[in-house]
Amino acid sequence: MKIFLVLALLVIMISFCTDNSATGKNGNVTLKASAVSTSALTLRTAATVVITDFKINIGNIKFETDEDDDNYNKESSHEDVKLMGPFLLDLLDANKTLIQTIASLDIPNAKYDEIKFKFETSTEIGEMFGKSILIKGTIDGKEFVYWSDKDVELEIDFRDPSKDFTVDNNNLSLNIKIQLDALVAKFVSLASQNLLADTDGDGLIEISTANDDGHHEIGESIRDLLEQETHLDDKD
């Protein structure tokens, strides 16, 4: 899988360099991803909830050109730019930086208004197999796991709706940020209402978009919340 990702990125980089670099019509974009909160304390612990693991699998990524851009439709190079996945990210791995680089690539000069991608179910053998999102932690000292077996397509932009990003022979750093404060607050609220239980008695509170421990509807609501709390930022 790692070899496949490296080869895919090399093909993309070579393609852009061949088509555009010689003409000076490119800029470089470094795309990152991170799970963030207002403080490390809120991220790791809040009331009775502790989040220890947060993994996502991202499929293909598309940089969508703003149709109001002056160069839109003038040249073939100003079409949407695709980055081939999948990208399996462990955003709370203590052995890695909390801001992980997905890719750094040259893309044509243009104004871009959003990035489109999927939380996509992983086909890699391991605990993420068949899952697009995986969260682990404890609730009142009991282990819990949340996972989604659904693909979710997102069109993300900046929180400021008037803000786009422009590539003009420059270097940009963009960060796909997933805000965890609302997620932690959701778990705290559910726990305080005694809505999260180990109903099958296996020692693990299971919450998913399937029907583990009977928490299907809660699993769907958490997936929707994560979708709402994912935004684009030009700061780390």
N, C-alpha and C positions, 0 to 999 in steps of 0.2 A: 504493500500500500504506500509506504513512504517513497519507494523508488518511483511508483506511478505518479505521485504528486510532484516529485522533483522533475521528472521528464515532462509532465504537463506544463509546469511553469517555464521550463526551458524553451519549449515549443512556442509558448506565448511571447516570451521575451525576444526570441530570435525573430519571430514574425513581425513584431513591432519595430525592432531595430532595422530590419531589412526594408520595410515599407516606408518608414517615416523619419528615422533618426537622421539620415543623410540630408533630408530637406529641412531640418530644424523646425519641425512642426509638432514636436512632442514636449510633454512635461512628464515628470515622474511622480507617481502616487504610491505612498506606502500605506497599505490598509491594515489596520489592527483591530483587535477585539478585546473587550475587558468587561468584567462584572464589577460594578462600582456601588458605593454607598457613601453616606455623609461622613462616616467614620469607620475605622476598623472594628470598633466595638459593636456598632450597629450591624456591620456585615457578618461578624462571627457570632455574636450573641445578642439576643433581644428577648428580655423576659425569660420564657421557658424554652426558647427555640435557639438551636445552634445549627448553622449550616457549615458543613465540612467539605462538601464536594459539589461542583457545578460544571457539568460537561454538556457541550452542544455539538451537533454535527451540522455543518453548513454545506449546502450543495453549491451549484454554480452561482456565481455572482455577476451581476450586470450593472455597469455604470450607465445610467440613462441620460442621454443628451437632452438639454433643455431645448424645446422646440422654438423658443424665442431667440436662441443663439443666432447671430448674424451668419455664421458659417453652416447652419443646419441645412441639409439637402444640397449644399454647393459641391461637396466633395464626398467621395465614398468613405474617406477616413473619419468623417464626422458622424458615423453611425454609432449606435450603442456599442460599448466595449464589454466583452465577456471574459470572465476569469473562471476557468474550469476547476471544479472541486472534485471530490469532497474534501472538507477541512474539518478534522476532528479536534476540538479544542477542550482542554482541561483548564478552566479559567481560575480555579482556586488551588492549583497544584503548588504546594509550598516550595517545591524545587524549581519552579519556573517563575519568570516575571508575571505579575498579574495583568500586564498589558502584553498580549501576544501578537506578534506580527503574522498576518496571514500571507501577504505577498507584497513585493515592491516591484512595480512595473511601469514602463513607459506607455502613456496613452495619448491620443491626438489632442492638440489644443482645441478646447471648446468649453462651453459652460454646461455643467451637469447639474441636474436638479434633484436626483435621488439615486439610491442604490437599491437594487432588487435582489433578493436571495431567498432561500428556503431553509428553515430548520427541517432537515431531511433525515429520514430514518437511515441509520448506518448499516452497511453490509459487511463491516469489518468484524471478524470473530472476536468476541470479548464481551464485557458487560454492557457495551453500547449497541450490540447487535440488535437490530429491529427497533432501535430507539432514536429519537431526534434530540431529546432533552433528558438529562439525568441529574437529579439533585439528591444529596444525602445529608443526613444530620441527625439530631435528636430533638424530641419534643417531650418535655418533662422527664428527661433522662432516658426515654425510650427511643430506640433507633427508628428512623423513618426513611423512606425512599419515595421520591416522586419521579415518574417518568412518563413521557409521551411517546406513543407509537404512531403519531400522525405527522404528516408533512404539513408545514405551515409556511405559506408564501408571504413575505414581508416586502413592502415598499417603504424604505426608511429615508428620512431626510433630517435636517436640523430642527431642533425645537422651535427655532424662529422660522415661521413659514415663508418669510421673504428672503431667506438666505439660501443661496446656491453655492457651488464651488466651481472656480474657473481654473482651467489648466492653460497656461500661457508661457511655455518654455520655462516653467518653474517647478520647484519641488514642493509637494504637499504631503501632509500626514493626516489621515482620516481614521477615526476610531469608532467602531461599532460598539456602543456602550449599552449594557443591560443594567438598568437601575434595580438594585436588590432591596432597597428600603421598603417599597410597596409589597414585595414578595414576603419579606420577613414579617411585616405588619399583618399580612393576610394569614400566615401560619399562626401568629400569636392570637389573632382574633378567633380563628377556628378552634385552636386548642382551649382557649378560655371558655368557649361555648360547648366543650366536650364533644365536638363534631369529628374529631380524629381519634380513631380507636383501632386496636389490633383485633379485628372482629373474628379472624380465623385462628387466633391464639398461637401463631407461629413465632411470636417475639418481635415482629417487625410491623410497624404501621406502614401500610402500602397505599399510596395515592397515585392514580394513573388515569390516563384517558381510556384505559380498558376498564375492568370492573374489580380490580384487586381491593379486597376489604370493603367492597361496596362504596367506594369513594369516586365513582366515575364522574358525577356532576362536578364535584370539587376539583377533580383532575382537569376537566375541561375549563373550568373558571381560572385555574392557575395558568394553563397554557395561554388563555386569552390575555391574562394580566401580563405575562412575559412579553407577549406581542406588543402590548400597549407601552411597555416600559423599555423598548428597544429603540434607540435613536442614533443619529449620526452626530459626531462632534469633530471639530478640527483641533482639539486639544487632547493631550494624553491624560 
